[in-house]
Amino acid sequence: MNVIFQKSQKVITPNGEGIVEDILGERVTVKLESGEIKTYNADELEDDADQG
C-alpha cells in the first residue's frame, strides 16, 4: 500500500504518534508528541486517521 502523507497530518511512527512537518520524496519528517523531530521512510509510518 502506498500512502501519501501531507503536512500537519497525524501519523504513527515506530517511536509513537506525531505530526508530519515536512516531506521530501519518500522521507517524511515528523514532530513526535515528545517534541522530538525525526525523519522516517514513508513505509515506516501509518496514517493515524483511524485513531481520531
CHARMM-style PDB file with segment names, atoms N, HN, CA, C and O in Angstrom:
ATOM      1  N   MET     1       0.849  -1.189   0.000  1.00  0.00      PROA
ATOM      2  CA  MET     1       0.000   0.000   0.000  1.00  0.00      PROA
ATOM      3  C   MET     1       0.892   1.249   0.000  1.00  0.00      PROA
ATOM      4  O   MET     1       1.815   1.353   0.808  1.00  0.00      PROA
ATOM      5  N   ASN     2       0.622   2.171  -0.884  1.00  0.00      PROA
ATOM      6  HN  ASN     2      -0.128   2.086  -1.541  1.00  0.00      PROA
ATOM      7  CA  ASN     2       1.413   3.386  -0.992  1.00  0.00      PROA
ATOM      8  C   ASN     2       0.601   4.554  -0.448  1.00  0.00      PROA
ATOM      9  O   ASN     2      -0.297   5.061  -1.122  1.00  0.00      PROA
ATOM     10  N   VAL     3       0.916   4.980   0.769  1.00  0.00      PROA
ATOM     11  HN  VAL     3       1.645   4.568   1.316  1.00  0.00      PROA
ATOM     12  CA  VAL     3       0.187   6.069   1.416  1.00  0.00      PROA
ATOM     13  C   VAL     3       0.914   7.370   1.128  1.00  0.00      PROA
ATOM     14  O   VAL     3       2.138   7.441   1.229  1.00  0.00      PROA
ATOM     15  N   ILE     4       0.160   8.397   0.768  1.00  0.00      PROA
ATOM     16  HN  ILE     4      -0.835   8.339   0.685  1.00  0.00      PROA
ATOM     17  CA  ILE     4       0.731   9.727   0.550  1.00  0.00      PROA
ATOM     18  C   ILE     4       0.453  10.552   1.802  1.00  0.00      PROA
ATOM     19  O   ILE     4      -0.695  10.685   2.225  1.00  0.00      PROA
ATOM     20  N   PHE     5       1.497  11.097   2.380  1.00  0.00      PROA
ATOM     21  HN  PHE     5       2.430  10.989   2.036  1.00  0.00      PROA
ATOM     22  CA  PHE     5       1.353  11.896   3.590  1.00  0.00      PROA
ATOM     23  C   PHE     5       1.341  13.377   3.244  1.00  0.00      PROA
ATOM     24  O   PHE     5       1.895  13.798   2.228  1.00  0.00      PROA
ATOM     25  N   GLN     6       0.696  14.165   4.111  1.00  0.00      PROA
ATOM     26  HN  GLN     6       0.246  13.823   4.936  1.00  0.00      PROA
ATOM     27  CA  GLN     6       0.614  15.613   3.923  1.00  0.00      PROA
ATOM     28  C   GLN     6       1.090  16.308   5.190  1.00  0.00      PROA
ATOM     29  O   GLN     6       1.013  15.744   6.282  1.00  0.00      PROA
ATOM     30  N   LYS     7       1.581  17.534   5.041  1.00  0.00      PROA
ATOM     31  HN  LYS     7       1.643  17.992   4.154  1.00  0.00      PROA
ATOM     32  CA  LYS     7       1.993  18.319   6.204  1.00  0.00      PROA
ATOM     33  C   LYS     7       0.823  18.466   7.168  1.00  0.00      PROA
ATOM     34  O   LYS     7      -0.325  18.611   6.748  1.00  0.00      PROA
ATOM     35  N   SER     8       1.120  18.427   8.443  1.00  0.00      PROA
ATOM     36  HN  SER     8       2.053  18.309   8.784  1.00  0.00      PROA
ATOM     37  CA  SER     8       0.162  18.556   9.554  1.00  0.00      PROA
ATOM     38  C   SER     8      -0.695  17.305   9.755  1.00  0.00      PROA
ATOM     39  O   SER     8      -1.593  17.305  10.598  1.00  0.00      PROA
ATOM     40  N   GLN     9      -0.434  16.247   8.999  1.00  0.00      PROA
ATOM     41  HN  GLN     9       0.295  16.247   8.314  1.00  0.00      PROA
ATOM     42  CA  GLN     9      -1.185  15.003   9.143  1.00  0.00      PROA
ATOM     43  C   GLN     9      -0.691  14.238  10.372  1.00  0.00      PROA
ATOM     44  O   GLN     9       0.509  14.186  10.641  1.00  0.00      PROA
ATOM     45  N   LYS    10      -1.636  13.644  11.117  1.00  0.00      PROA
ATOM     46  HN  LYS    10      -2.611  13.687  10.898  1.00  0.00      PROA
ATOM     47  CA  LYS    10      -1.276  12.788  12.239  1.00  0.00      PROA
ATOM     48  C   LYS    10      -0.828  11.436  11.710  1.00  0.00      PROA
ATOM     49  O   LYS    10      -1.481  10.849  10.847  1.00  0.00      PROA
ATOM     50  N   VAL    11       0.300  10.942  12.238  1.00  0.00      PROA
ATOM     51  HN  VAL    11       0.830  11.419  12.939  1.00  0.00      PROA
ATOM     52  CA  VAL    11       0.821   9.646  11.825  1.00  0.00      PROA
ATOM     53  C   VAL    11       1.294   8.863  13.047  1.00  0.00      PROA
ATOM     54  O   VAL    11       1.519   9.420  14.122  1.00  0.00      PROA
ATOM     55  N   ILE    12       1.436   7.562  12.848  1.00  0.00      PROA
ATOM     56  HN  ILE    12       1.254   7.109  11.975  1.00  0.00      PROA
ATOM     57  CA  ILE    12       2.012   6.690  13.867  1.00  0.00      PROA
ATOM     58  C   ILE    12       3.377   6.259  13.358  1.00  0.00      PROA
ATOM     59  O   ILE    12       3.498   5.713  12.262  1.00  0.00      PROA
ATOM     60  N   THR    13       4.409   6.510  14.169  1.00  0.00      PROA
ATOM     61  HN  THR    13       4.310   6.954  15.059  1.00  0.00      PROA
ATOM     62  CA  THR    13       5.789   6.167  13.813  1.00  0.00      PROA
ATOM     63  C   THR    13       6.245   4.995  14.688  1.00  0.00      PROA
ATOM     64  O   THR    13       5.537   4.610  15.618  1.00  0.00      PROA
ATOM     65  N   PRO    14       7.411   4.430  14.402  1.00  0.00      PROA
ATOM     66  CA  PRO    14       7.961   3.396  15.290  1.00  0.00      PROA
ATOM     67  C   PRO    14       8.233   3.933  16.705  1.00  0.00      PROA
ATOM     68  O   PRO    14       8.366   3.155  17.649  1.00  0.00      PROA
ATOM     69  N   ASN    15       8.314   5.265  16.845  1.00  0.00      PROA
ATOM     70  HN  ASN    15       8.206   5.897  16.078  1.00  0.00      PROA
ATOM     71  CA  ASN    15       8.588   5.894  18.134  1.00  0.00      PROA
ATOM     72  C   ASN    15       7.366   6.532  18.768  1.00  0.00      PROA
ATOM     73  O   ASN    15       7.496   7.253  19.757  1.00  0.00      PROA
ATOM     74  N   GLY    16       6.179   6.285  18.224  1.00  0.00      PROA
ATOM     75  HN  GLY    16       6.073   5.699  17.420  1.00  0.00      PROA
ATOM     76  CA  GLY    16       4.948   6.856  18.776  1.00  0.00      PROA
ATOM     77  C   GLY    16       4.245   7.758  17.772  1.00  0.00      PROA
ATOM     78  O   GLY    16       4.614   7.825  16.600  1.00  0.00      PROA
ATOM     79  N   GLU    17       3.217   8.454  18.266  1.00  0.00      PROA
ATOM     80  HN  GLU    17       2.917   8.400  19.219  1.00  0.00      PROA
ATOM     81  CA  GLU    17       2.415   9.313  17.396  1.00  0.00      PROA
ATOM     82  C   GLU    17       3.094  10.658  17.187  1.00  0.00      PROA
ATOM     83  O   GLU    17       3.866  11.125  18.023  1.00  0.00      PROA
ATOM     84  N   GLY    18       2.780  11.274  16.033  1.00  0.00      PROA
ATOM     85  HN  GLY    18       2.152  10.894  15.353  1.00  0.00      PROA
ATOM     86  CA  GLY    18       3.342  12.577  15.736  1.00  0.00      PROA
ATOM     87  C   GLY    18       2.600  13.255  14.599  1.00  0.00      PROA
ATOM     88  O   GLY    18       1.597  12.754  14.091  1.00  0.00      PROA
ATOM     89  N   ILE    19       3.129  14.417  14.215  1.00  0.00      PROA
ATOM     90  HN  ILE    19       3.944  14.824  14.628  1.00  0.00      PROA
ATOM     91  CA  ILE    19       2.550  15.239  13.152  1.00  0.00      PROA
ATOM     92  C   ILE    19       3.612  15.433  12.063  1.00  0.00      PROA
ATOM     93  O   ILE    19       4.769  15.731  12.358  1.00  0.00      PROA
ATOM     94  N   VAL    20       3.200  15.258  10.799  1.00  0.00      PROA
ATOM     95  HN  VAL    20       2.259  15.016  10.559  1.00  0.00      PROA
ATOM     96  CA  VAL    20       4.122  15.449   9.678  1.00  0.00      PROA
ATOM     97  C   VAL    20       4.526  16.921   9.601  1.00  0.00      PROA
ATOM     98  O   VAL    20       3.678  17.813   9.563  1.00  0.00      PROA
ATOM     99  N   GLU    21       5.829  17.153   9.579  1.00  0.00      PROA
ATOM    100  HN  GLU    21       6.518  16.429   9.609  1.00  0.00      PROA
ATOM    101  CA  GLU    21       6.377  18.503   9.471  1.00  0.00      PROA
ATOM    102  C   GLU    21       6.827  18.811   8.045  1.00  0.00      PROA
ATOM    103  O   GLU    21       6.649  19.929   7.564  1.00  0.00      PROA
ATOM    104  N   ASP    22       7.417  17.808   7.362  1.00  0.00      PROA
ATOM    105  HN  ASP    22       7.562  16.899   7.753  1.00  0.00      PROA
ATOM    106  CA  ASP    22       7.967  18.045   6.025  1.00  0.00      PROA
ATOM    107  C   ASP    22       8.052  16.709   5.288  1.00  0.00      PROA
ATOM    108  O   ASP    22       8.136  15.649   5.909  1.00  0.00      PROA
ATOM    109  N   ILE    23       8.030  16.774   3.965  1.00  0.00      PROA
ATOM    110  HN  ILE    23       7.962  17.634   3.460  1.00  0.00      PROA
ATOM    111  CA  ILE    23       8.092  15.585   3.122  1.00  0.00      PROA
ATOM    112  C   ILE    23       9.071  15.868   1.983  1.00  0.00      PROA
ATOM    113  O   ILE    23       8.990  16.903   1.322  1.00  0.00      PROA
ATOM    114  N   LEU    24       9.989  14.938   1.768  1.00  0.00      PROA
ATOM    115  HN  LEU    24      10.055  14.097   2.306  1.00  0.00      PROA
ATOM    116  CA  LEU    24      10.915  15.044   0.653  1.00  0.00      PROA
ATOM    117  C   LEU    24      11.032  13.657   0.032  1.00  0.00      PROA
ATOM    118  O   LEU    24      11.759  12.800   0.535  1.00  0.00      PROA
ATOM    119  N   GLY    25      10.318  13.446  -1.052  1.00  0.00      PROA
ATOM    120  HN  GLY    25       9.728  14.141  -1.460  1.00  0.00      PROA
ATOM    121  CA  GLY    25      10.283  12.135  -1.692  1.00  0.00      PROA
ATOM    122  C   GLY    25       9.656  11.121  -0.749  1.00  0.00      PROA
ATOM    123  O   GLY    25       8.524  11.294  -0.298  1.00  0.00      PROA
ATOM    124  N   GLU    26      10.404  10.056  -0.455  1.00  0.00      PROA
ATOM    125  HN  GLU    26      11.323   9.915  -0.822  1.00  0.00      PROA
ATOM    126  CA  GLU    26       9.925   9.012   0.450  1.00  0.00      PROA
ATOM    127  C   GLU    26      10.327   9.277   1.895  1.00  0.00      PROA
ATOM    128  O   GLU    26      10.026   8.468   2.773  1.00  0.00      PROA
ATOM    129  N   ARG    27      11.006  10.400   2.162  1.00  0.00      PROA
ATOM    130  HN  ARG    27      11.251  11.057   1.450  1.00  0.00      PROA
ATOM    131  CA  ARG    27      11.446  10.750   3.515  1.00  0.00      PROA
ATOM    132  C   ARG    27      10.445  11.725   4.126  1.00  0.00      PROA
ATOM    133  O   ARG    27      10.098  12.741   3.523  1.00  0.00      PROA
ATOM    134  N   VAL    28       9.990  11.398   5.329  1.00  0.00      PROA
ATOM    135  HN  VAL    28      10.272  10.573   5.819  1.00  0.00      PROA
ATOM    136  CA  VAL    28       8.971  12.201   5.999  1.00  0.00      PROA
ATOM    137  C   VAL    28       9.518  12.633   7.367  1.00  0.00      PROA
ATOM    138  O   VAL    28       9.917  11.790   8.170  1.00  0.00      PROA
ATOM    139  N   THR    29       9.535  13.935   7.627  1.00  0.00      PROA
ATOM    140  HN  THR    29       9.210  14.620   6.974  1.00  0.00      PROA
ATOM    141  CA  THR    29       9.974  14.459   8.911  1.00  0.00      PROA
ATOM    142  C   THR    29       8.755  14.640   9.802  1.00  0.00      PROA
ATOM    143  O   THR    29       7.766  15.259   9.410  1.00  0.00      PROA
ATOM    144  N   VAL    30       8.842  14.081  11.021  1.00  0.00      PROA
ATOM    145  HN  VAL    30       9.646  13.578  11.339  1.00  0.00      PROA
ATOM    146  CA  VAL    30       7.711  14.048  11.938  1.00  0.00      PROA
ATOM    147  C   VAL    30       8.113  14.660  13.270  1.00  0.00      PROA
ATOM    148  O   VAL    30       9.194  14.387  13.791  1.00  0.00      PROA
ATOM    149  N   LYS    31       7.220  15.500  13.820  1.00  0.00      PROA
ATOM    150  HN  LYS    31       6.342  15.721  13.396  1.00  0.00      PROA
ATOM    151  CA  LYS    31       7.401  16.011  15.185  1.00  0.00      PROA
ATOM    152  C   LYS    31       6.600  15.101  16.104  1.00  0.00      PROA
ATOM    153  O   LYS    31       5.371  15.063  16.045  1.00  0.00      PROA
ATOM    154  N   LEU    32       7.311  14.371  16.951  1.00  0.00      PROA
ATOM    155  HN  LEU    32       8.310  14.402  16.998  1.00  0.00      PROA
ATOM    156  CA  LEU    32       6.671  13.442  17.868  1.00  0.00      PROA
ATOM    157  C   LEU    32       5.986  14.186  19.002  1.00  0.00      PROA
ATOM    158  O   LEU    32       6.271  15.358  19.246  1.00  0.00      PROA
ATOM    159  N   GLU    33       5.073  13.497  19.700  1.00  0.00      PROA
ATOM    160  HN  GLU    33       4.841  12.544  19.501  1.00  0.00      PROA
ATOM    161  CA  GLU    33       4.370  14.110  20.828  1.00  0.00      PROA
ATOM    162  C   GLU    33       5.344  14.597  21.899  1.00  0.00      PROA
ATOM    163  O   GLU    33       5.039  15.532  22.639  1.00  0.00      PROA
ATOM    164  N   SER    34       6.511  13.965  21.981  1.00  0.00      PROA
ATOM    165  HN  SER    34       6.759  13.206  21.379  1.00  0.00      PROA
ATOM    166  CA  SER    34       7.537  14.348  22.953  1.00  0.00      PROA
ATOM    167  C   SER    34       8.217  15.663  22.582  1.00  0.00      PROA
ATOM    168  O   SER    34       8.936  16.247  23.391  1.00  0.00      PROA
ATOM    169  N   GLY    35       7.982  16.128  21.342  1.00  0.00      PROA
ATOM    170  HN  GLY    35       7.398  15.653  20.684  1.00  0.00      PROA
ATOM    171  CA  GLY    35       8.627  17.336  20.853  1.00  0.00      PROA
ATOM    172  C   GLY    35       9.845  17.046  19.997  1.00  0.00      PROA
ATOM    173  O   GLY    35      10.355  17.934  19.313  1.00  0.00      PROA
ATOM    174  N   GLU    36      10.314  15.799  20.032  1.00  0.00      PROA
ATOM    175  HN  GLU    36       9.900  15.078  20.587  1.00  0.00      PROA
ATOM    176  CA  GLU    36      11.461  15.386  19.234  1.00  0.00      PROA
ATOM    177  C   GLU    36      11.081  15.351  17.753  1.00  0.00      PROA
ATOM    178  O   GLU    36       9.956  14.990  17.406  1.00  0.00      PROA
ATOM    179  N   ILE    37      12.019  15.726  16.884  1.00  0.00      PROA
ATOM    180  HN  ILE    37      12.932  16.018  17.166  1.00  0.00      PROA
ATOM    181  CA  ILE    37      11.782  15.694  15.441  1.00  0.00      PROA
ATOM    182  C   ILE    37      12.651  14.601  14.847  1.00  0.00      PROA
ATOM    183  O   ILE    37      13.864  14.571  15.053  1.00  0.00      PROA
ATOM    184  N   LYS    38      12.008  13.694  14.100  1.00  0.00      PROA
ATOM    185  HN  LYS    38      11.023  13.717  13.933  1.00  0.00      PROA
ATOM    186  CA  LYS    38      12.719  12.572  13.480  1.00  0.00      PROA
ATOM    187  C   LYS    38      12.287  12.442  12.030  1.00  0.00      PROA
ATOM    188  O   LYS    38      11.196  12.868  11.651  1.00  0.00      PROA
ATOM    189  N   THR    39      13.162  11.845  11.222  1.00  0.00      PROA
ATOM    190  HN  THR    39      14.048  11.498  11.529  1.00  0.00      PROA
ATOM    191  CA  THR    39      12.855  11.600   9.810  1.00  0.00      PROA
ATOM    192  C   THR    39      12.751  10.094   9.584  1.00  0.00      PROA
ATOM    193  O   THR    39      13.585   9.321  10.055  1.00  0.00      PROA
ATOM    194  N   TYR    40      11.714   9.697   8.856  1.00  0.00      PROA
ATOM    195  HN  TYR    40      11.036  10.325   8.473  1.00  0.00      PROA
ATOM    196  CA  TYR    40      11.425   8.286   8.593  1.00  0.00      PROA
ATOM    197  C   TYR    40      11.229   8.066   7.103  1.00  0.00      PROA
ATOM    198  O   TYR    40      10.926   8.999   6.359  1.00  0.00      PROA
ATOM    199  N   ASN    41      11.403   6.826   6.678  1.00  0.00      PROA
ATOM    200  HN  ASN    41      11.649   6.068   7.282  1.00  0.00      PROA
ATOM    201  CA  ASN    41      10.953   6.431   5.348  1.00  0.00      PROA
ATOM    202  C   ASN    41       9.436   6.352   5.411  1.00  0.00      PROA
ATOM    203  O   ASN    41       8.879   5.965   6.439  1.00  0.00      PROA
ATOM    204  N   ALA    42       8.764   6.710   4.332  1.00  0.00      PROA
ATOM    205  HN  ALA    42       9.216   7.024   3.497  1.00  0.00      PROA
ATOM    206  CA  ALA    42       7.301   6.723   4.316  1.00  0.00      PROA
ATOM    207  C   ALA    42       6.722   5.353   4.677  1.00  0.00      PROA
ATOM    208  O   ALA    42       5.664   5.276   5.302  1.00  0.00      PROA
ATOM    209  N   ASP    43       7.406   4.273   4.289  1.00  0.00      PROA
ATOM    210  HN  ASP    43       8.266   4.336   3.782  1.00  0.00      PROA
ATOM    211  CA  ASP    43       6.864   2.940   4.588  1.00  0.00      PROA
ATOM    212  C   ASP    43       6.955   2.555   6.060  1.00  0.00      PROA
ATOM    213  O   ASP    43       6.424   1.519   6.459  1.00  0.00      PROA
ATOM    214  N   GLU    44       7.626   3.381   6.879  1.00  0.00      PROA
ATOM    215  HN  GLU    44       8.057   4.223   6.555  1.00  0.00      PROA
ATOM    216  CA  GLU    44       7.695   3.144   8.323  1.00  0.00      PROA
ATOM    217  C   GLU    44       6.510   3.769   9.064  1.00  0.00      PROA
ATOM    218  O   GLU    44       6.312   3.504  10.250  1.00  0.00      PROA
ATOM    219  N   LEU    45       5.725   4.594   8.375  1.00  0.00      PROA
ATOM    220  HN  LEU    45       5.885   4.809   7.411  1.00  0.00      PROA
ATOM    221  CA  LEU    45       4.651   5.357   9.004  1.00  0.00      PROA
ATOM    222  C   LEU    45       3.283   4.802   8.665  1.00  0.00      PROA
ATOM    223  O   LEU    45       3.083   4.180   7.622  1.00  0.00      PROA
ATOM    224  N   GLU    46       2.341   5.042   9.574  1.00  0.00      PROA
ATOM    225  HN  GLU    46       2.504   5.547  10.422  1.00  0.00      PROA
ATOM    226  CA  GLU    46       0.945   4.686   9.339  1.00  0.00      PROA
ATOM    227  C   GLU    46       0.098   5.930   9.514  1.00  0.00      PROA
ATOM    228  O   GLU    46       0.395   6.793  10.341  1.00  0.00      PROA
ATOM    229  N   ASP    47      -0.963   6.010   8.723  1.00  0.00      PROA
ATOM    230  HN  ASP    47      -1.204   5.310   8.052  1.00  0.00      PROA
ATOM    231  CA  ASP    47      -1.938   7.095   8.849  1.00  0.00      PROA
ATOM    232  C   ASP    47      -2.653   6.943  10.186  1.00  0.00      PROA
ATOM    233  O   ASP    47      -3.078   5.842  10.536  1.00  0.00      PROA
ATOM    234  N   ASP    48      -2.791   8.022  10.931  1.00  0.00      PROA
ATOM    235  HN  ASP    48      -2.446   8.916  10.647  1.00  0.00      PROA
ATOM    236  CA  ASP    48      -3.422   7.996  12.257  1.00  0.00      PROA
ATOM    237  C   ASP    48      -4.897   8.376  12.189  1.00  0.00      PROA
ATOM    238  O   ASP    48      -5.506   8.636  13.227  1.00  0.00      PROA
ATOM    239  N   ALA    49      -5.486   8.415  10.997  1.00  0.00      PROA
ATOM    240  HN  ALA    49      -4.991   8.204  10.154  1.00  0.00      PROA
ATOM    241  CA  ALA    49      -6.883   8.848  10.846  1.00  0.00      PROA
ATOM    242  C   ALA    49      -7.830   7.963  11.638  1.00  0.00      PROA
ATOM    243  O   ALA    49      -8.823   8.456  12.173  1.00  0.00      PROA
ATOM    244  N   ASP    50      -7.552   6.676  11.727  1.00  0.00      PROA
ATOM    245  HN  ASP    50      -6.745   6.275  11.292  1.00  0.00      PROA
ATOM    246  CA  ASP    50      -8.418   5.764  12.461  1.00  0.00      PROA
ATOM    247  C   ASP    50      -8.355   5.982  13.965  1.00  0.00      PROA
ATOM    248  O   ASP    50      -9.241   5.539  14.696  1.00  0.00      PROA
ATOM    249  N   GLN    51      -7.317   6.660  14.431  1.00  0.00      PROA
ATOM    250  HN  GLN    51      -6.597   7.020  13.838  1.00  0.00      PROA
ATOM    251  CA  GLN    51      -7.123   6.891  15.854  1.00  0.00      PROA
ATOM    252  C   GLN    51      -7.860   8.116  16.373  1.00  0.00      PROA
ATOM    253  O   GLN    51      -7.905   8.358  17.580  1.00  0.00      PROA
ATOM    254  N   GLY    52      -8.432   8.882  15.464  1.00  0.00      PROA
ATOM    255  HN  GLY    52      -8.396   8.686  14.485  1.00  0.00      PROA
ATOM    256  CA  GLY    52      -9.162  10.049  15.926  1.00  0.00      PROA
ATOM    257  C   GLY    52      -8.736  11.218  15.141  1.00  0.00      PROA
ATOM    258  OT1 GLY    52      -9.228  12.324  15.364  1.00  0.00      PROA
TER     259      GLY     52
END
